[in-house]
């Protein structure tokens, strides 16, 4: 570190910025990792249960190279959290991708997204009267509608996940939904891109998609809030556990 202005406050500001950058990289990674699970699970379901493949390779590319990009970058612009300078220094051996980060991204948020997006896929098949063991051609409208629902379900979940990843402890109600305007803009572009893929004919054909009915969109509207609600419950339990762990220390102080 080079102190150019002979001011100790510059060191404090540099430490705060460094910690914020470190936190934001973790937020970015958690957001991206979470979408990997709902992209992998459909192939596992396809192999184990002989269900028509719920997501195609082109649709996975639409998520990874399209809809996920801007919200993920917006998480990298998050302002420092309120407690960033009151935390003890992290251990020098601590890794950026530590076990809690991987567990939260893959086994918690990722599995929630997989469950919700697959429920949308099965919902479309159920409405069409499909039963396990019935074959579906890739050109079948029911099949294309179902895979479109899986793709849209992942995007809907990632919207809730974007707000959830703004902090691994603080509630979104405390942070505020509108305090990161870059994230809001990224989400708007993400939704617009999804609509373009679904309703612009050449792109729809390229990605094997089909238009969704109002009832499908109504179900999709619940995915983001549901994922955020589950994550808010986890954060609340973590904060309560942290407060309880401080009680013996407070008792000793008094």
Residue pairs with C-beta under 8 A, 6 or more apart in sequence:
1 11
1 14
3 10
3 11
4 10
12 85
15 85
16 80
16 84
16 85
17 80
19 80
19 84
19 85
19 87
20 78
20 79
20 80
20 81
20 84
22 90
22 96
23 78
23 80
23 81
23 84
24 75
24 76
24 77
24 78
25 76
25 96
26 96
26 101
26 168
27 75
27 76
27 78
27 165
27 166
27 167
27 168
28 72
28 73
28 75
28 76
29 96
29 97
29 101
29 105
30 101
30 104
30 105
30 109
30 165
30 168
31 68
31 71
31 72
31 75
31 105
31 158
31 161
31 162
31 165
32 68
32 72
32 105
33 102
33 105
33 106
33 109
33 110
34 105
34 106
34 109
34 110
34 113
34 158
34 161
34 165
35 63
35 64
35 68
35 110
35 113
35 154
35 157
35 158
35 161
36 106
36 110
37 106
37 110
37 111
37 113
37 114
38 55
38 110
38 113
38 114
38 116
38 117
38 118
38 150
38 153
38 154
38 157
39 55
39 60
39 63
39 64
39 154
40 114
41 111
41 114
41 118
42 53
42 54
42 55
42 118
42 121
42 150
43 53
43 55
45 51
45 54
45 118
46 52
46 53
46 54
49 132
50 132
50 133
51 132
52 125
52 135
52 136
52 143
52 146
53 147
54 117
54 118
54 121
54 146
54 147
54 150
55 147
55 150
55 151
55 154
56 147
56 207
56 208
58 206
58 207
58 208
59 147
59 150
59 151
59 207
59 208
59 209
62 151
62 197
62 207
63 151
63 154
63 155
63 158
66 193
66 197
67 155
67 158
67 190
67 193
67 194
68 158
68 190
70 185
70 186
70 189
70 190
71 158
71 159
71 162
71 183
71 186
71 187
71 190
72 186
73 182
73 186
74 162
74 180
74 182
74 183
74 185
74 186
75 162
75 165
75 166
75 180
75 183
77 180
77 182
77 183
78 166
78 180
79 179
79 180
81 167
81 170
82 170
100 168
104 168
108 231
108 234
109 161
109 164
109 165
109 227
109 231
112 157
112 226
112 227
112 230
112 231
113 153
113 154
113 157
113 158
113 161
113 227
116 153
116 156
116 157
116 223
116 226
116 227
117 149
117 150
117 153
117 154
117 157
117 223
118 150
118 153
119 153
120 149
120 150
120 152
120 153
120 216
120 219
120 220
120 223
121 146
121 147
121 149
121 150
121 153
122 146
123 149
123 216
123 219
124 142
124 145
124 146
124 149
124 216
125 142
125 146
127 215
128 142
128 145
128 146
130 136
130 142
136 142
136 143
137 143
138 144
138 208
141 210
144 208
144 209
144 210
145 210
145 211
145 212
145 216
147 208
147 209
148 198
148 209
148 210
148 211
148 212
149 212
149 216
149 220
151 194
151 197
151 207
151 209
152 194
152 198
152 212
152 216
152 220
153 220
153 223
155 190
155 191
155 194
156 220
156 221
156 223
156 224
157 223
157 224
157 227
158 190
159 187
159 190
159 191
159 224
160 223
160 224
160 225
160 226
160 227
160 228
160 231
161 224
161 227
161 228
161 231
162 183
162 186
162 187
163 172
163 177
163 183
163 228
164 172
164 227
164 228
164 231
164 232
166 172
166 175
166 180
166 183
167 175
167 235
168 235
169 235
169 238
169 239
169 242
170 235
171 232
171 235
171 236
172 228
172 232
173 232
177 184
178 184
196 203
197 203
197 204
197 207
197 209
198 204
198 209
198 210
198 211
198 212
199 211
203 209
204 210
204 211
212 220
